[in-house]
Amino acid sequence: MLPDIERSSGALFRTIPDLAWIADDDVQSAQAHADFLGTGLSLVAVDEQDRPLGFLCAASAEGALHIWQLAVLEESQGRGLGRAMMLAAIAHARARSLAAVTLTTFRDLKWNEHFYRTLGFATLAGDELDARLAQILANEAAHGLPPERRCSMRLALA
């Protein structure tokens, strides 16, 4: 069900002509989700009937919790599910005494950089990137994401 949620969540990209291809791009496989369950952090938001509405996948890396994916079904967006999952992930990182929560996202999309700023994340300048975050951005560019529209963000917890 989680790959279907990611596909639905990505439909919003169809409203942006130069990023519309993302809506039809590959999503995380069921095996990748199982791996996050086994080695990382996977949160799933459900409705009253226990049906999944969204998910967050993260993993610890170099003293930080890195958010790899946040997705909410298109028809459930705007109800606070993404915010609730992010707050739960941040609480998880704090409980484990991690120094920060990190992620990469689009700079200019309301539901990306702006959303994370409302949670306290700061956008990192190029000279503020550590090797791990720089490599993640480079990998994203190698897979077709426009590097001029991508950024890395960090929420310091210490």
C-alpha positions as CSV (number, residue, x, y, z in Angstrom):
1,M,0.0,0.0,0.0
2,L,2.9,2.4,0.7
3,P,4.1,2.6,-2.9
4,D,0.5,3.5,-3.9
5,I,0.5,6.3,-1.3
6,E,3.7,7.7,-2.8
7,R,2.2,7.6,-6.3
8,S,-0.9,9.4,-5.1
9,S,1.2,11.9,-3.2
10,G,3.3,12.7,-6.2
11,A,0.3,13.6,-8.3
12,L,0.7,17.2,-7.1
13,F,3.8,17.5,-9.3
14,R,1.5,17.3,-12.4
15,T,0.6,21.0,-11.6
16,I,4.2,22.0,-12.3
17,P,5.1,21.6,-16.0
18,D,8.8,21.1,-15.7
19,L,8.4,18.7,-12.7
20,A,5.3,16.8,-13.9
21,W,7.5,13.8,-14.8
22,I,8.0,13.1,-11.1
23,A,4.4,12.1,-10.8
24,D,5.1,9.1,-13.1
25,D,8.6,8.3,-11.9
26,D,9.5,5.2,-9.9
27,V,8.5,5.0,-6.3
28,Q,10.1,3.1,-3.4
29,S,9.5,-0.6,-3.7
30,A,7.7,-2.6,-1.1
31,Q,11.1,-4.2,-0.3
32,A,12.6,-0.7,0.3
33,H,9.7,0.0,2.7
34,A,10.4,-3.3,4.5
35,D,14.1,-2.4,4.8
36,F,13.1,0.9,6.5
37,L,11.0,-1.0,8.9
38,G,13.9,-3.3,9.6
39,T,16.8,-0.9,9.9
40,G,15.4,2.6,10.0
41,L,12.3,4.4,11.0
42,S,9.0,4.1,9.3
43,L,5.9,5.9,10.4
44,V,2.5,5.3,8.9
45,A,-0.6,7.5,9.5
46,V,-3.9,5.6,9.3
47,D,-7.6,6.5,9.4
48,E,-10.2,5.2,11.8
49,Q,-10.4,1.9,9.9
50,D,-6.6,1.5,10.1
51,R,-6.1,2.2,6.4
52,P,-2.8,3.9,5.6
53,L,-3.0,7.5,4.5
54,G,0.6,8.5,4.6
55,F,4.1,7.5,5.6
56,L,7.5,8.8,6.6
57,C,10.8,6.9,6.1
58,A,14.0,7.9,7.9
59,A,17.2,6.5,9.1
60,S,20.0,7.5,11.5
61,A,23.2,8.8,9.9
62,E,26.2,10.5,11.5
63,G,24.3,11.7,14.6
64,A,21.2,12.8,12.7
65,L,17.9,11.4,11.7
66,H,17.6,11.8,7.9
67,I,14.1,12.0,6.5
68,W,14.2,10.1,3.2
69,Q,10.5,10.3,2.3
70,L,7.3,11.9,3.4
71,A,4.1,11.1,1.5
72,V,0.4,11.6,2.1
73,L,-2.4,10.3,-0.2
74,E,-3.5,13.1,-2.5
75,E,-7.1,13.2,-1.0
76,S,-5.7,13.4,2.6
77,Q,-3.3,16.2,2.0
78,G,-3.7,19.4,3.9
79,R,-5.1,17.8,7.1
80,G,-2.0,17.9,9.1
81,L,-0.9,14.2,8.6
82,G,2.5,15.2,7.2
83,R,3.1,17.6,10.0
84,A,2.1,15.0,12.6
85,M,4.5,12.4,11.2
86,M,7.3,15.0,11.0
87,L,6.7,16.0,14.7
88,A,6.8,12.3,15.6
89,A,10.1,11.8,13.8
90,I,11.6,14.9,15.5
91,A,10.4,13.6,18.9
92,H,12.0,10.2,18.1
93,A,15.3,11.9,17.2
94,R,15.2,14.0,20.4
95,A,14.5,10.9,22.5
96,R,17.6,9.2,21.0
97,S,19.7,12.3,21.7
98,L,20.5,12.9,18.1
99,A,21.9,16.2,17.2
100,A,19.7,17.1,14.3
101,V,17.1,16.0,11.7
102,T,18.0,16.5,8.1
103,L,16.3,16.2,4.7
104,T,16.5,17.3,1.1
105,T,13.6,18.9,-0.7
106,F,12.6,21.4,-3.4
107,R,13.4,25.0,-2.7
108,D,10.5,26.7,-4.3
109,L,7.5,24.5,-3.7
110,K,5.0,25.5,-0.9
111,W,4.6,22.0,0.3
112,N,8.4,21.5,0.5
113,E,11.0,24.0,1.8
114,H,8.3,26.4,3.1
115,F,6.5,23.6,5.0
116,Y,9.8,22.4,6.6
117,R,10.6,26.0,7.6
118,T,7.4,26.1,9.6
119,L,8.7,23.2,11.6
120,G,11.9,25.0,12.4
121,F,14.2,23.6,9.7
122,A,16.9,25.9,8.2
123,T,18.0,25.7,4.6
124,L,21.7,25.0,4.4
125,A,24.0,27.0,2.1
126,G,26.4,25.1,-0.1
127,D,29.3,25.7,2.3
128,E,27.2,24.4,5.2
129,L,26.7,20.9,3.7
130,D,28.5,18.0,5.2
131,A,29.8,15.3,2.9
132,R,26.7,13.1,3.5
133,L,24.2,15.8,2.5
134,A,26.3,16.9,-0.5
135,Q,26.4,13.3,-1.7
136,I,22.6,12.9,-1.3
137,L,22.1,16.1,-3.4
138,A,24.6,14.8,-6.0
139,N,22.7,11.5,-6.2
140,E,19.4,13.3,-6.7
141,A,20.9,15.3,-9.5
142,A,22.3,12.2,-11.1
143,H,18.7,10.8,-11.1
144,G,17.3,13.8,-12.8
145,L,16.2,16.1,-10.1
146,P,17.2,19.7,-11.0
147,P,20.0,20.7,-8.6
148,E,19.2,24.4,-8.8
149,R,15.8,23.6,-7.3
150,R,16.9,21.3,-4.6
151,C,18.2,22.1,-1.1
152,S,19.2,20.4,2.1
153,M,17.6,21.4,5.4
154,R,18.6,20.8,9.0
155,L,16.7,21.1,12.3
156,A,19.3,21.3,15.1
157,L,18.1,19.5,18.3
158,A,21.0,20.3,20.6
